[in-house]
Structures are given as structure tokens and as C-alpha cells.
Amino acid sequence: MWWVMRAVVFTRFGPPEVLGLREVPRPSPSDGEVLIRIRATTVTSAETGMRQGRPMWGRVILGFTGPRRAMRTLGLEFAGEIEAVGAGVTRFVPGDRVFGFTGFKLGANAEYRCLPQAASLGAMPAGLSFEEAAAVVDGASTALYFLRDRAGVRSGQRVLVVGASGSIGMYAVQLAKHFGAHVTGVCSGANADLVRSLGADDVVDYTREEVTGRGGRYDVVFDTVGKLGYPAARRVLHRSGCYLPTTGLVNYWYAVMAAVTGAPRVRCGMSADKTRALPFLRDLIEAGGLRIVIDRTYRLDEIVEAHRYVDTGRKRGNVVVTV
């Protein structure tokens, strides 16, 4: 039936089993909107946190006792085709292959999604599958935002990437190398070869040694998983260096204190608007400058299993869901 679609829905916070595949009304594009037939999406650690209602401050957006009605279908990044367009749409036409990011609107764990034509949406890189295109959106654009826009990484600098085998970290390694930096990746020994193959000049196995005990200084410490923390990062940063955290409200306090005391800077932020990043990434991918790593692929009706796997913390790169 054309007026319904399948979507993953949850009505309470909890374990993966709170997720269920349901039939819901299919959306129609309003003026200035496009209707996207989603072909692939992903499961990220951010979404498994949302499913659990974590961090607690995030419930201001998600809902205090359970997910708000508008946020009961997760899904941040996607790839698919333009199915229909609303009045006034000029950027896209039906049949265009696109990849993009839903942001705070969520909703990509479904067969269809409406978004404004001005949303974080762009033409897919040539030669990529839908699965590969979905897997590059958030991780790569977040790494680009922090390394290029927040830290201004440039040739000759030394960059430490914590969580180098994750969905942000693996792109951070490659982008830092693209900008000419000397890159050290922090990951488990099991992922060391992968991180080296992505371009890391050096790898620290966190199961065997502490990066703060190595000696040496870095211009940038990019903590993609929030494991190192600013107090530890200070010990390996040049005084003129900066710490880039992707999570943690406490880092805004550290940023203020660092500015007052002249300590290594803390550059916080949130990569929510991907409009500028997507064309850059498309060109880089088409030039062969960015490798995409997919750990596992699940079907939409296997979403619970996909969340269970991401919950283990052992994923390498991206977990993709085909729709």
C-alpha cells in the first residue's frame, strides 16, 4: 500500500529490544521538501545512546521519560533516491541519488523520509553503493569539522586520534593525513593493522600502554570517543596545541579555564550542518582519497541485532542497515 511504510519505532528507553519494525503513514513532501526513498542507513554509538536515553542531559531534546513522538524513529545518516519533490524545489529531481544527514530530526531508520531541500543533503559520490554512501556521512563530516574547521590542521603538525578504528576515528586518520599531518592512532591491538592501512604513521595499543606515558607532544589531540579526557590530553599537548572532544559537557568548562589560564585550548562543537562538508567529501572520495570501512551489514528487520553489536563497543568503522 503506497500510503504506508515500514519504520523502526521505539516508545521507551532501554535495551535493543525496545526497537520494533512497524507500519506507519508514509510522508508526503510539503513545499520546499523532498521525499527520499532510503536505501541504506547506519547504527552509530550516538544512536544506541539515544535509545537508552543517554546522556541524561540529552533527554531535554529526546524526551524526559521516553522518546518524544517526533523522535521515535532513530537514524542519522542515509543514502537513497529522490522519490518526489514539493513545490519550489530546485536542487533535486526525482531519481537523483543522494546521501545526507537528518540531524536532530532523526528518522532515517525507515523506508521514506521527507527533508527540506536545504537540509544536509547532497549528490552521492559516483561509484559508491548506497551502503558505502550512508557509511561516510556523519563520521567523515564530523572528523572534517573538528580537524579542518575547529583545529585548522595543517602540514607538519602532529595529530593524535583517540578511537582511531571507530566511525569518526578512521576518517580522522585519513583526513589528518590528507592535510599533511603526522598521525598517531590509538586503538586496540586487534585494529592496529587496519589503522596503519588507513595512513597512520604510528599506532598506540591502548590495551598495552598509556599514550600519556610515551613522551612526545602533539599539536592536536582528537578524542573521538571521549576516553582520554582533557586532564590527560594536557600532558601530551604542546602549550599552543588543542584538544578536540566530540562529547562531554564538562569540556565547555575546560575550554573556559584553558582560555583564562593559557593552557592548551579546548575546541568544542557539534557537526550538525553537513551542507559544506558533503561536496568536499564527494570530491575527495571520487578522487580516491578516502576509504570507507564497513564492519557489518544488517537488514532493517535485523535492527535489534545491529544495536546489540554496536552496544558491544567492538565495531570497526561503520555498521550499515539496508532498507
Secondary structure, DSSP 8 states (H G I E B T S, - for coil): -TTEEEEEE-SS-SSGGG-EEEEEE-----TTEEEEEEEEEEE-HHHHHHHHT-SGGGHHHH-SSS--GGGSS---EEEEEEEEE-TT--S--TT-EEEEE-GGG---SBSEEEEETTSEEEE--TT--HHHHHHHHHHHHHHHIIIIIIS---TT-EEEEETTTSTTHHHHHHHHHHTT-EEEEEE-GGGHHHHHHTT-SEEEETTT--GGGS---EEEEEESSS-S-HHHHHTTEEEEEEEEESS-THHHHHHHHHHHHT-SEE--------TTHHHHHHHHHHTT-----EEEEEEGGGHHHHHHHHHTT---SEEEEE-
